[in-house]
Structures are given as C-alpha cells and as structure tokens.
Amino acid sequence: MQDLIEHITNEDDLILQINLVFMLLFILVTIFFVTSILYLRYQKIIKEKRTRKLNDSLSEFINIYLFDDILKPTDTKDFQTKMLKTSLDQKIAIKALLIFEENFKGDTNSMIKELFFAWELDVLTERDLKSGIWYKVARAIYVSSEIGLTDFEKLIETYLNSEREEVRQQAILYFITISKENPLNFLDKIQTPITLWEQIYIEECLKTKYTGPVPDFSNWLQHPMVSVRQFTMKMISEYNQFQHIEALVPFLYSKNKVLRNTAIENLAQMEYYDLLAYCKKTFDSQPPKTKKIILKILKRIGSTEDFLNFENRIPAEDWMNLQVFNKLKAEYTQEPAKVSA
C-alpha cells in the first residue's frame, strides 16, 4: 500500500495524478447530485404529507363552520394562527374554499366569503394582484371572481388591456361574474382589440356565469374598437334582439370590410327582409370574401332561382367563388326547389 501511495504521489507520474483528480471530482459530483435528489424527494414527501394533513383539517373545519353551530368566535382565528402560517398554507386554504364555493350556493356562499375574510386571505389575493407576475395575477383575478371580491374592481380593471391573454380573459370573467346587471360595461374600458377566442369566451361567460337580465347589446355598436362592434352585432343576432335590426343596416355600407361582412351575416341570421335586394344590388362591387358570404346566405334569404341568377355574375378569374357556387349549386339540386316570392 505504501508503495502504491508513493507511486501515485510521484511527481514524475503526472498522467496518473490528473486521472486521480478527475476521478475524485466525478465521485464528489455524483455524491452531490444523488444527495440533492434524495433531499428534494424527501422535501416533496414531507410537503405532500403536510398538504394532505392541512387539506383534511381545512375540509373538517369548513364543514363544521358551514353546517354546524358549535364553533366559538375565537376558533376561526385560532385555526388561522396554527394552520395557515405560510403563503403556501393560505393558497391551499383558498383552493379548499373554492371547492366548497363551486359545490354549494345561496347562504353557504356568503359564509364561505366570511371565512375567506376571517382568515385574511384577501391580503394574499391583493398582494398577488399587485405582484405584476402574470400567473399570480391571473390566479388572483380568478379567486376574486369566484369569491365575489368587489373591492378589487378598480385594480382588476387595469388588467383588461394586459398583454397576456390569460390575464385579460380572467379580467373579463371577473367583471361578468360579479355583475348583477349590465355585465358588458367593462367593454367601455377595452383599448385593445378583442380576439375571436375572447369573443367566444365572453359569450360563454354570459351564458354560464351571468344570471342577470340580458344586456342591450346595441349600446356598443358605436364603440371605437372594430372588434367590439363586430362582437356586438353577433350578440344582437344570437339573442334575437330584433328591435335593433335597423341599427345594423347602416353597417351594410360601412367602408370597413369586417363590419360589413358581419352585418350581412347577422342580418341574414335575423332574416332581414331587405337584405336580398341589397345583395342583388351590390354583389358585383363587393370584394371576393363578401361575395362568398352572400352566396352562402342566399339559401336562407332567397329562392333557388335567386341563387342561380348569381352564376353569371361571378368573374371567371374568381375561381374561389366559382368553386363555392358550384358546391352550393350541387346542394340546391338535391333539395326541393324554393319558389321565389
């Protein structure tokens, strides 16, 4: 052994010494990584065990708070002091309350809100709203809408024009959810175009989250954003607000192609009686996309004869609309002919 040590430490044997150093470094790095992995795994197990225990305690306490009248006034504060020490604990508590909020309605919801404030979870929510970190902001807005935290309305209003789509959607959800009437008043604060997906999202929220009277969508027909006016026309048609048909007619002559096309589609949906005459009169001067829309709505607003009369009005170079016409023509021939009025 002594000879081996002397051989290794021999200054003349440089290659062996370098190999030895690298081997020792490799062993140390391996030990470090294995130890780190074991430590992180241990921490994860401890965290999951503590989370399960806290969830059980929260579920038990919330059930007693909501359905049994045995708690003392100080019990709620004592629970907070003992069990909700960290921000992680508070987030778990918020999640537990949201589960109860989702499954119960009426007076139970007001009690959940009371408990939310009693545990001072609104402080964490407000801190996340002001953090500027998009995923924390989005989560905090969602919590605010589910619990009904109207105190944060002004703060959340600033996120209606956020660069992050997820944040904008949660802000939209918030204002629709907390509204008792006029759920689209937030549109007055919109300064960026609302995307097609956001329009679909707003419509879905109106149907699933809002329980008040149907809003008068015509209030936003003169909104400065084209996308908002487009959405408004769709909603007038979707909710059959026939009293606003005359307010849509001027958009048939809009210089904006998007608004004009939207007006044509939705007036057809509401079977506006003068739309066929408009289509016959303006078809030749319309751009290809608008012609395509007109060809598709003729089945709703006109007769088979009306439709077939448009065949010779499509330019030979407009191959796209020729294909559309031929496809629709084949469908017409498979159905009983409609007689022109």
C-alpha positions as CSV (number, residue, x, y, z in Angstrom):
1,M,0.0,0.0,0.0
2,Q,2.9,2.4,0.9
3,D,4.5,1.7,-2.4
4,L,1.2,2.5,-4.2
5,I,0.8,5.8,-2.5
6,E,4.4,6.7,-3.2
7,H,3.9,5.8,-6.9
8,I,0.7,7.9,-7.2
9,T,2.3,10.9,-5.5
10,N,5.4,10.7,-7.6
11,E,5.8,14.0,-9.4
12,D,7.0,12.2,-12.5
13,D,3.7,10.3,-12.9
14,L,1.6,13.4,-14.0
15,I,-1.0,11.5,-16.0
16,L,-1.9,9.2,-13.2
17,Q,-2.3,12.2,-10.9
18,I,-4.6,14.0,-13.3
19,N,-6.7,10.9,-13.7
20,L,-6.9,10.6,-9.9
21,V,-8.1,14.2,-9.6
22,F,-10.8,13.8,-12.2
23,M,-11.9,10.6,-10.6
24,L,-12.3,12.2,-7.2
25,L,-14.2,15.2,-8.8
26,F,-16.5,12.8,-10.5
27,I,-17.2,10.9,-7.3
28,L,-17.9,14.2,-5.4
29,V,-20.2,15.5,-8.1
30,T,-22.1,12.1,-8.2
31,I,-22.5,12.2,-4.4
32,F,-23.7,15.8,-4.5
33,F,-26.3,15.1,-7.2
34,V,-27.5,11.9,-5.5
35,T,-27.8,13.7,-2.2
36,S,-29.6,16.6,-3.8
37,I,-32.1,14.3,-5.4
38,L,-32.7,12.4,-2.2
39,Y,-33.1,15.6,-0.3
40,L,-35.6,17.1,-2.8
41,R,-37.5,13.8,-2.8
42,Y,-37.6,13.9,0.9
43,Q,-38.8,17.5,0.9
44,K,-41.5,16.7,-1.6
45,I,-42.8,13.8,0.5
46,I,-42.9,16.0,3.6
47,K,-44.7,18.7,1.7
48,E,-47.2,16.3,0.2
49,K,-47.8,14.8,3.6
50,R,-48.3,18.2,5.2
51,T,-50.6,19.3,2.4
52,R,-52.8,16.2,2.8
53,K,-53.0,16.8,6.5
54,L,-53.8,20.5,6.0
55,N,-56.4,19.7,3.4
56,D,-58.1,17.2,5.8
57,S,-58.0,19.8,8.6
58,L,-59.4,22.5,6.3
59,S,-62.2,20.2,5.0
60,E,-63.2,19.3,8.5
61,F,-63.1,22.9,9.8
62,I,-65.0,24.3,6.8
63,N,-67.7,21.7,7.1
64,I,-68.2,22.5,10.8
65,Y,-68.2,26.2,10.1
66,L,-70.8,25.9,7.3
67,F,-73.1,23.2,8.7
68,D,-72.6,23.0,12.5
69,D,-73.1,25.8,15.1
70,I,-70.5,24.6,17.5
71,L,-67.6,26.8,16.8
72,K,-66.6,29.6,19.2
73,P,-65.9,33.1,17.8
74,T,-62.2,32.6,18.5
75,D,-61.9,29.2,16.8
76,T,-61.6,30.7,13.3
77,K,-58.7,32.9,14.4
78,D,-57.0,30.1,16.3
79,F,-57.2,27.9,13.2
80,Q,-55.6,30.6,11.1
81,T,-52.8,31.1,13.6
82,K,-52.0,27.4,14.0
83,M,-52.6,26.1,10.5
84,L,-52.2,29.0,8.0
85,K,-48.7,30.2,8.7
86,T,-47.2,30.4,5.2
87,S,-48.4,31.7,1.8
88,L,-48.5,28.0,0.7
89,D,-50.9,27.2,3.6
90,Q,-53.0,30.2,2.5
91,K,-53.1,29.1,-1.1
92,I,-54.2,25.6,0.0
93,A,-56.9,27.2,2.1
94,I,-58.1,29.3,-0.9
95,K,-58.3,26.2,-3.1
96,A,-60.3,24.4,-0.4
97,L,-62.8,27.3,-0.1
98,L,-63.1,27.4,-3.9
99,I,-64.1,23.7,-4.0
100,F,-66.8,24.4,-1.4
101,E,-67.9,27.5,-3.3
102,E,-68.3,25.5,-6.5
103,N,-70.4,22.8,-4.9
104,F,-72.7,25.0,-2.8
105,K,-74.9,28.0,-3.5
106,G,-77.1,30.5,-1.6
107,D,-76.3,31.3,2.0
108,T,-73.4,28.9,2.0
109,N,-71.5,31.1,-0.4
110,S,-71.8,34.2,1.8
111,M,-70.4,32.1,4.7
112,I,-67.5,31.0,2.5
113,K,-66.8,34.6,1.8
114,E,-67.0,35.4,5.5
115,L,-64.4,32.7,6.2
116,F,-62.2,34.0,3.4
117,F,-62.0,37.4,5.0
118,A,-61.8,36.0,8.5
119,W,-58.6,34.1,7.5
120,E,-57.3,37.3,5.8
121,L,-56.9,35.5,2.5
122,D,-57.9,38.7,0.7
123,V,-54.5,40.1,1.8
124,L,-52.7,37.4,-0.2
125,T,-55.0,37.9,-3.1
126,E,-54.4,41.6,-3.2
127,R,-50.6,41.0,-3.0
128,D,-50.8,38.7,-5.9
129,L,-52.9,41.2,-7.9
130,K,-50.2,43.8,-7.4
131,S,-47.3,41.5,-8.0
132,G,-47.2,42.0,-11.7
133,I,-46.3,38.3,-12.2
134,W,-48.8,37.2,-14.8
135,Y,-49.7,33.8,-13.5
136,K,-50.1,35.1,-9.9
137,V,-52.3,37.9,-11.2
138,A,-54.4,35.6,-13.3
139,R,-54.9,33.2,-10.3
140,A,-55.8,36.1,-8.0
141,I,-58.4,37.5,-10.5
142,Y,-59.9,34.1,-10.8
143,V,-60.2,33.8,-7.0
144,S,-61.7,37.3,-6.9
145,S,-64.4,36.4,-9.4
146,E,-65.3,33.1,-7.7
147,I,-65.4,34.5,-4.2
148,G,-67.0,37.8,-5.4
149,L,-64.4,40.3,-4.2
150,T,-65.9,43.5,-5.5
151,D,-63.3,45.6,-3.6
152,F,-60.7,44.8,-6.2
153,E,-62.7,46.1,-9.2
154,K,-60.6,49.2,-9.8
155,L,-57.4,47.2,-9.6
156,I,-58.6,44.4,-11.9
157,E,-59.9,46.9,-14.4
158,T,-56.2,47.7,-15.3
159,Y,-55.7,44.1,-16.5
160,L,-58.5,44.3,-19.1
161,N,-55.8,45.5,-21.6
162,S,-53.0,43.3,-20.3
163,E,-50.5,41.9,-22.8
164,R,-51.1,38.4,-21.5
165,E,-54.2,36.7,-23.0
166,E,-54.7,34.6,-19.9
167,V,-54.8,37.7,-17.6
168,R,-57.3,39.5,-20.0
169,Q,-59.6,36.5,-20.0
170,Q,-59.7,36.3,-16.2
171,A,-60.4,40.0,-16.0
172,I,-63.3,39.6,-18.4
173,L,-64.6,36.6,-16.4
174,Y,-64.4,38.7,-13.2
175,F,-66.5,41.6,-14.5
176,I,-69.1,39.4,-16.0
177,T,-69.3,37.2,-12.9
178,I,-69.6,40.0,-10.3
179,S,-72.2,42.0,-12.4
180,K,-75.8,42.0,-11.3
181,E,-76.8,43.8,-14.5
182,N,-75.0,45.4,-17.5
183,P,-72.3,42.7,-17.5
184,L,-70.6,44.2,-20.5
185,N,-69.9,47.6,-19.1
186,F,-66.2,46.6,-19.0
187,L,-66.2,46.9,-22.8
188,D,-66.0,50.7,-22.3
189,K,-62.6,50.2,-20.8
190,I,-61.3,48.0,-23.6
191,Q,-58.4,49.7,-25.5
192,T,-57.1,46.7,-27.4
193,P,-58.9,44.5,-30.0
194,I,-60.8,41.5,-28.5
195,T,-59.7,38.4,-30.4
196,L,-62.1,35.8,-31.8
197,W,-61.4,33.5,-28.9
198,E,-62.1,36.2,-26.5
199,Q,-65.4,37.0,-28.2
200,I,-66.3,33.3,-27.8
201,Y,-65.1,33.4,-24.2
202,I,-67.3,36.4,-23.4
203,E,-70.4,34.8,-25.0
204,E,-69.7,31.6,-23.0
205,C,-69.3,33.5,-19.7
206,L,-72.6,35.4,-20.4
207,K,-74.4,32.0,-20.7
208,T,-72.7,30.2,-17.7
209,K,-71.6,32.9,-15.2
210,Y,-74.1,35.7,-15.5
211,T,-77.6,35.4,-14.1
212,G,-79.0,38.9,-14.5
213,P,-81.2,40.4,-17.3
214,V,-80.0,40.2,-20.9
215,P,-78.0,43.4,-21.7
216,D,-78.9,45.7,-24.6
217,F,-76.0,44.9,-26.9
218,S,-76.8,47.9,-29.2
219,N,-75.1,50.1,-26.5
220,W,-71.7,49.2,-28.0
221,L,-72.5,49.5,-31.7
222,Q,-70.5,52.8,-31.8
223,H,-67.6,51.5,-29.8
224,P,-64.2,52.8,-31.1
225,M,-62.9,49.3,-31.4
226,V,-64.0,47.4,-34.6
227,S,-63.8,44.1,-32.8
228,V,-66.2,45.2,-30.1
229,R,-68.7,46.4,-32.7
230,Q,-68.3,43.1,-34.6
231,F,-69.0,41.2,-31.4
232,T,-72.0,43.4,-30.5
233,M,-73.6,42.6,-33.9
234,K,-73.1,38.9,-33.3
235,M,-74.7,39.1,-29.9
236,I,-77.7,41.1,-31.2
237,S,-78.3,38.2,-33.6
238,E,-77.5,35.5,-31.1
239,Y,-80.0,36.9,-28.6
240,N,-82.6,37.7,-31.2
241,Q,-82.8,41.4,-30.4
242,F,-84.9,42.2,-33.5
243,Q,-85.6,45.7,-32.2
244,H,-82.0,46.6,-33.2
245,I,-82.2,45.4,-36.8
246,E,-82.4,49.0,-38.1
247,A,-79.3,49.9,-36.1
248,L,-77.4,47.2,-38.0
249,V,-78.5,48.3,-41.5
250,P,-76.0,51.2,-41.8
251,F,-73.1,48.7,-41.4
252,L,-74.1,47.2,-44.7
253,Y,-72.5,50.3,-46.3
254,S,-69.5,50.5,-43.9
255,K,-66.1,51.0,-45.6
256,N,-64.7,48.5,-43.1
257,K,-65.0,45.1,-44.7
258,V,-65.1,43.2,-41.4
259,L,-68.1,45.3,-40.1
260,R,-69.8,45.0,-43.5
261,N,-69.4,41.2,-43.6
262,T,-70.5,40.8,-40.0
263,A,-73.6,42.9,-40.7
264,I,-74.5,40.8,-43.8
265,E,-74.1,37.5,-41.9
266,N,-76.1,38.6,-38.8
267,L,-78.9,40.4,-40.7
268,A,-79.3,37.1,-42.7
269,Q,-79.4,35.2,-39.4
270,M,-82.3,37.5,-38.3
271,E,-83.9,37.3,-41.9
272,Y,-83.9,41.0,-42.6
273,Y,-86.4,41.4,-45.4
274,D,-84.4,43.9,-47.5
275,L,-81.1,42.0,-47.4
276,L,-81.8,40.1,-50.6
277,A,-82.4,43.3,-52.6
278,Y,-79.1,44.7,-51.1
279,C,-77.2,41.5,-52.2
280,K,-78.6,41.7,-55.7
281,K,-77.7,45.4,-56.0
282,T,-74.2,45.4,-54.6
283,F,-72.9,41.9,-55.4
284,D,-70.8,43.0,-58.4
285,S,-68.9,45.7,-56.5
286,Q,-68.2,43.5,-53.4
287,P,-64.7,42.0,-52.7
288,P,-64.4,38.2,-53.1
289,K,-64.8,37.4,-49.4
290,T,-68.0,39.4,-49.2
291,K,-69.3,37.7,-52.4
292,K,-68.6,34.3,-50.8
293,I,-70.7,35.3,-47.7
294,I,-73.5,36.5,-49.9
295,L,-73.5,33.2,-51.9
296,K,-73.7,31.2,-48.6
297,I,-76.6,33.3,-47.1
298,L,-78.8,33.2,-50.3
299,K,-80.1,29.8,-49.2
300,R,-81.6,31.5,-46.1
301,I,-82.9,34.7,-47.6
302,G,-83.8,33.8,-51.2
303,S,-85.1,31.1,-53.5
304,T,-83.3,28.6,-55.7
305,E,-83.9,30.9,-58.7
306,D,-82.4,33.9,-56.9
307,F,-79.3,31.8,-56.2
308,L,-78.9,30.5,-59.7
309,N,-79.1,34.0,-61.1
310,F,-75.8,34.9,-59.5
311,E,-73.8,32.3,-61.5
312,N,-73.1,34.6,-64.4
313,R,-72.2,37.5,-62.1
314,I,-69.1,35.7,-60.8
315,P,-66.0,36.7,-62.8
316,A,-64.1,33.8,-64.5
317,E,-60.9,34.7,-62.6
318,D,-62.7,34.5,-59.2
319,W,-62.1,30.7,-59.1
320,M,-62.6,30.5,-55.3
321,N,-66.2,31.8,-55.5
322,L,-66.9,29.7,-58.6
323,Q,-66.0,26.7,-56.5
324,V,-68.2,27.9,-53.7
325,F,-71.1,28.4,-56.1
326,N,-70.7,25.0,-57.8
327,K,-70.6,23.3,-54.4
328,L,-73.8,25.1,-53.2
329,K,-75.5,24.5,-56.5
330,A,-75.0,20.8,-56.1
331,E,-76.6,21.1,-52.7
332,Y,-79.5,23.0,-54.1
333,T,-80.2,20.4,-56.8
334,Q,-80.6,17.7,-54.1
335,E,-83.3,19.7,-52.3
336,P,-86.9,20.6,-53.3
337,A,-86.7,24.0,-55.1
338,K,-87.8,27.1,-53.2
339,V,-90.3,29.3,-55.1
340,S,-89.3,33.0,-55.5
341,A,-91.7,35.4,-53.8
